[in-house]
Amino acid sequence: MAINGISFGNTILGGSIQSLKVQMADLQSQLTSGKKSTTYSGMGANEGFAIAARAQLSNIAAYTDTMTKINTNIQVANTALQALADIGSQLQTAANSGSQALNSAGQTAGQQTAVAEFSSMVGILNTQAGDRYIFSGSTIYTQPVASSDLILNGNGAGQAGLKQVISERNQADLGTGGFGRVTISSPTTTSVSVAEDASPSVYGLKLSKVTSTLTGATVTNTPATVNLASIPNDGDTFNFTFLQADGTSATVQLTATTTVPAPAGSFEIGATAAASATNLNAALTDAEATTSPYGAQLTGVSSSVAGVTVTPAQASIDLGAATPAAGDTVSFTFNLPDGSSETVQLTASSEVPTPGGCFAIGTTPDETTANLNGALTKSIGTLAKTSLVAASAIRATHDFFDSPPQRVDVTPPATLATATGAVNGTAANTVQWYTGDAGTGSARATSSVRVDPSVTVQYGIRANEDAIRSLMESVAVLAAVTTSPTDPNGANQISALNARIAQNLTVTPGKQNIQDIQSDLANAQTVMKDATARQKLTQATMQNIVDQAETVSTDQVASQLLALQTSLQASYQTTAMLSQLSLVKFL
């Protein structure tokens, strides 16, 4: 008979040992990795929850990475904005207390500093965070601001810079005689008249009012008037442009109509030109009350109606037969291009010599009138060569930094000294200082990113925002203006310019400032901080689900492994004993 030996692999004991070895290998793997299994199938029934939790964890990681980058961009932007705010504060301090002494280049020490500060501002506005320009709005790969040299000086090939635009506006505002585009005359031997040299015109001094305490004098204020020579046709339009108190312009358009009652923005055509004019006046009064602030002055009229004429504003004072008393005054108030106003006040005086700001009382009304005319001519000339020059530079700079920029219209036969209107500058003839995104929507919305399933933050900035552009204008005008060191009015020009710059840099309620932009960015950071806090809670919950589904307790695995080792050792000992059995021993 055949006697078969013991085959380890075919025995129940052998199979048990193999199973124990497999279990030991799994437990050793779990102890090393901390995971239940290296395959999804070995994770158990809860692995589906773990997979969903991992997806949320991945999203949170992506949001965290995004917010880290956005916070970096905002920190860079805040640093840049604070630098701009510091420049503004330094400039305002210098404008309030700086020396008016001019160097050989025709600038004060403060102006020389402004040149360097303007270059710094341009560099700040061209700051990059990584590969994106932070002040370009949505066009993040486009440098937003032209070089400081190009902005101030142009390119010499047809593109005018700020200095040229200021010079052109200065010539247009001063006019041919250098009196601010007003004429002073004596219609009679006892009267003095002050009138704008052309109407409508956006340039020069704008006569606002005349007041007087002169004994026996008669004062007449005649505003600019529009005269209709004929009855307008249905659909004809009138465009009235007004200079507003802040130096900007507003246009009111009115359309002739046969509809009764006339719709908004229209006026009823009357049976005669006079009746039509009455209806136009009423419609203009209503429109100006809602679209133009108080003090707006007519600077432009265009119409499709033939024969429309405009009479310039004029004021006169007639002394008559009376002789003013010493101390009596007459005041002429003018609106300037930047929206400010100045008053020329003259006081009747019997002192010899006549003090400044006064006119001599003559022995006859004719002589007194002549003295008043001379004093008024001198005072208005001084006003034109000081405050008007400063206001003109301020307005020209605002027009240059506007979009589109504004230039003096010298279409023939007009010249700079006789021009009455403005035209838009083009890229071909005027430097475009801002080359970034020039959209009309919110600047913050130009860069928007999702930081949570239900939360987005906006952090875009444009260099042409009101607060930044206004600061650019103040620094640029101080850097661009030069005054002849030999000009007797030079110091007063700079003084008037500094006063306006200091005023423009003062924070005004309702007007955007640098801190408003910083506040918007701080709000974005707060939103991200709150989102991060919520995501950390969610992250902890999701990680707990993953851990429960996939990780093991090392203490428990170690205990199981020790017990398994004991069982396996006993199995091996039993196997060893069985392997020593023989037929002799068995018998």
C-alpha positions, 0 to 999 in steps of 0.5 A: 500500500502507498503511504502519502506524506503530509502536504502542508498546503492541502491541510486545513491547518495550512490554509488557516496559516495562509489566511493568518499570514494574509491578515498579518500583511494587511494589518502591517500595511494598515499600521504603516500607512494608517489607512484601512486599505490601498484600494477603494474596494477595501475601504468599506461601505462608507467610502462613498461619503469619503469620496464626496468629502474629498471633493469638498476638501479639494474645492476648499483648498482651491478657494484657499489658494485663490484667497491667498493670491487675492490677499497678496494683490490687495496688500500690494494695492493698499501699499500703493494707495497709501503711498499715493495718499502720503503724496497727497498729504505732503503736497497739501502741506507744501501748497499751504505753507510753501515758499513762493520764490521762483528759481531760474526755471520759473518754478518754486522748490515745491514745484520741483518736488512735485515733478519728482512726486509726479514721476513717483505717482506714475511708477506707483500706478504702474505697479504689478502684482505678479504678472498683472497691473493692479490699476488697469481695471480688467485689462490686467496685462496692459500698463495703465499710465503713460510715462511722466515725461510723455504726459507732461511734455508730449512726444514732439510728433504731434501729441500734445502733453499737459504743458502745451494744453495748459499754455493753449488754455491760458491764451484762450482764457486771457484773450487778446488784451490779457483781460480775461476776455472781458471789455471795459468801456464807458458808454457815457461820460458817467458810466462804466460797462463790463462785458464778456467779449464774446458769447457764448464762450467757455473761456475767460472771466464770466461776469456774475454780478455787480453790487454797489453802495455808491451814492446815487449810482445805478447798477444794471446786470444783463445776463447773456440772452438768446434771440430767435429770428424766426419760428422754429420747425417741429424737431428743431433743437437747441443745445445750451451749455452751462458752466457749473460751479465746479468748473465742469459743463452741463448741456441741456437740449430742448426740441421744438414740438407741435405737441400740446402739452410739450413733452419733457425735453421739448418746448411748444412752437408758438404762433410767432417767434416771440411766443416760441421764445417765451415757451423756450424760456419756460422749458429752459428754466424748468430744465436748468432747475433740474439739471444745472446747479445754481450759478451755472452760466451760459457758455454755449448755444447751438441750434438747428434754427437759422438766425439764432444770436446770442448777446454777451452778458454785461453789467454797467454802473452809471454814477449820474450826477451824484458824487460818491462818498468816501468809503462807498464801494462797487464790487464786480464778481466773476466766475473763473474756469475752475468753478471758483469765483473772485470779486473785484471790489473798489472803494471810493477814496479822497486820499492822495495818493489813492490807496490800492483797491480804491478809486479817486473821487473826482471833482466832477462825475465825469472825472470820478467815472474816469478814475473808476474806469482806470482802477477797474481796468487795473484790478481786472487786469491783475485778476486776469494775470493772477487768479485767472491764470491759476484757475485756467491751469487747473481747468486745463489739467482737468480737461487733459485728464478727462476722457476724452481730453478737451482742447481749445478749438482753433478752427479758422478763423478762430485763434487761441486768443479768440476761440469760444469753444472746445473740441475733443482731443484725439490719440493722434494729437493729444497724449492719452495718459490712461491706457487701461480699462476705461469702462463706465461700470464699477472699477471694483467689478473689473476683477471679481473672483469666487471665494466660496460657493455663494460668495464673490469678492471684487477688488479691481482698481482703475487709475482713472478713478475720481480720487486717483485722477484728482490727485494726479491732476493736483500733482501734475498741474503743480509740476507743469506750470512755469512762471517767468521769474521777472513777471511781477505777478508771478508770485501771486500766480503761484499763490493762487495756484497753491490755494486751489491745489490745497482746496482740491486736495481737501476731503469733501463729503460725497467726493471719492478719496483714496481712503474710500478705495482702501475701504472697498478693498478692506471689505473684500478682505473681511469677506474673505476672512469670514469665508475662510472661517466658515471653510475651516469648519467645513474642512474639519467636518469633511476631514472627519468623515474621510478619517472615519471611513479610511483611517484606522486606530494604530493602537487597535491594529497593533493589538490585533497584530499582536494577537495574530502573531500569537495565533500564527506562532501557535499554528507554526508550532503545531505544524512543526510537531505534525511534520515530525510524525512517522509511521514508526511513531504513529504505530 
